């Protein structure tokens, strides 16, 4: 029996739709989780999913949590989906969060989220709770919350499911909070209503050409809007199958994504531009033996700037496996607009526009003439379902004339309600007005222009740093850097991004305390900065510049000028007393050592690991002390996951993506690996 795609005029909520699928088609395939990116870990039909969700919802109703926020702490698996829907079924405001690994920094971030959301309930799996339970007492807001364990079905579940009662859900009510920053100081929770979810779901279905034949495959994180709303919730809205794996499984071996698309005959799957680039660079033909990508109809590309060269490379690289360039689907969206803002018609090749680079820097769109440098911009399509996009001068708040770059403003039913408990920021961001209309607009903070209905995103007005599709606020990173070393001057640093061959790269500059200029130990301070940023924000620092006191570019009122810092960094005119940057050389494909051949001695293993880590981080082997945590050298989660797979292949063992966090130094990791063979 085929699914019936809800129309854009459906006046219910996602809960009503999922319940309808469960009642009419209980045996139909709903969600499938690939535990290691390949083998099926769990698979639920709509009937099974509904029963598990009603169990969680019944427990939340029993606790009296209706109408209140609840924090979700889950890995990227079926339990997350069950808990999220359980909140919606119980009329509880779900608060999605990045799952903690260990350590106080991660719990500090969760403490900030719980305090900001005023969440009194935390939904969690037994494994995550066991990992952090001992540390919880240090964090009062987390320790005082009621912890509800969600996992495998158990005794009493049937009674809870039967006790559940459908609440009176209203489309204008808050369904969940999507936090756009992991800030310790000022996290911002976007309030998404049930109506927002329904409008954006209908818009995605129309823009992507979805139908009852649609099949999703995804590795995107469920705590992020594109992974949750664009994949799982879209599939639930349609009543069609969704197959997903963890982000770590993809990073360990990117070929798993394309193999899953082929195996499960996915029609829709997507990712940020950096993921497509990773596939081009890392996947071999041998890894795709038997793969057929002809059924992949919508390969959406969003969450970070869409790069024309990446689109070209991906289409050319995988054409031999049946991938069609017309499947590439550049789009634009953000959490504040639920998800999708614009996209083109499907099965049309991406529109790429070449403009004069010099004119673009002045905010003008001009044709390229002979001898001029050009920049290729990718169109992100047009708006849908009555949403209105306007290009506005961010200073005068007046519409821009044709040919001028301005801030992208948006009005429509997908625009979120605002920021949780932040009325002033909500008014500033979500309630902007233009003189020629009574509509209110969301100020996106992104820059762009519209030409022949096509929206082109050219940059950002705000100082947001986007790495692999995740937003990072510079003030959060600057606070982390400031706390990393006592040699740095408080409040006198800047974090910004620069474009690299693999996307945006993070640069940090910070003034040194005057009394420490003479005895400054640059390698030590740089190591402390890289370790703190890697642990707190899970991104690697590309370059560090330690500034002489009083030289950080600031306004007359004392505000840090990040854009001026960036320009001076690129020009090499910052007044540095010490600096460091990663090597520009490409990482080696193979390191020395005889790990794959002969006896796997601890010394050989340590030598091979040191060489591979140094190559991947683009630093000298001599810099690495095997006794020190690898995060000190800037080891981030994506690199660690990739290395864990490479190491497992070398040794012929299966290693989890978190092994580098469980055994954080080369010495400790080698000890663990030796114990496996003893």
Protein Blocks (a to p, Z undefined) as FASTA:
>chain_A
ZZddddfklcbdfklmmmmmmmmmmmbcfbdcdfkopacfbdcdfklmmmmmmmmmmmmm
mnopgoiacdddddddfklmmmmmmmmmnopacddddddfbdjklmmmmmmmmmmnopab
dcddfklmmmmmmmmmmpmklmmpccdddddddehklmmmmmpccddddfkbcfbdcdfb
fcfklccdddddfklmmmmmmmmmmmnopafkbccddfbdfkbmklmmmmmmmmmmnopa
cddddfklmmmmmmlmmmmmmmnopabdcddfklmmmmmmmpcfklmgoiacklmmbccd
ehiacdfklmmmmmmmmmmnopafklpccddddfklopambdcdehiacddddddfklmm
nopacdddehiacdddddebjaeehiacddddfklopacdehiacddddedjklcfbjeh
ilklmmmmmmcccfkbcbdcddehpacddeehiacdfbdfblcdceehiacdfklmmmmm
mmmpckbcehiacddddddfkbcaddddddddfklmmmocfklmmmmmmmmmmmmnopac
fbdcdddehiaccdfkopacfklmmmmmmnopaccfbdcdddfbdcdfbdcdjflgojdd
fklmmmmmmmmmmmmnopafklpcfkbcfklnopafklmmmmmmmmmmmnopacdfklmm
mmmbfklmmmmmmmmmZZ
